[in-house]
Amino acid sequence: MLAAAPLAKEVDLIEALAHAQHQPRPPRSWTYEHRHRLTERVARLDADSLQRVLVLVFGDANRFRPRDEFTIDFEGLDRGVCATLDAFLDAECSPQAYTRARVKVGLP
């Protein structure tokens, strides 16, 4: 019971910071609905931003060429990858957001 109090304070702090910044909070769990919304957001991306998403999901070793077909299993993605993609999309796919996202998924 004692260990729960600091966690509750951390959650409250995270929620307060998210509210203070007027940004939507990332979901605590990536439900089907959250993943579906992420899928829809990715589907609307331009080619350059989509290429960056593919690197974040599959890594640098995969080189996709124009007209290549691919499938991203959003239901199978790790929650951390989903959160990273969500943050990248929230930042409008900026180069700075891409650099931060690469670090979060373990890419150089």
Secondary structure, DSSP 8 states (H G I E B T S, - for coil): -TTHHHHHHHHHHHHHHHHHTT-----SS--HHHHHHHHHHHHT--HHHHHHHHHHHH-TT----TT------TTTS-HHHHHHHHHHHHTTT-HHHHHHHHHHTT--
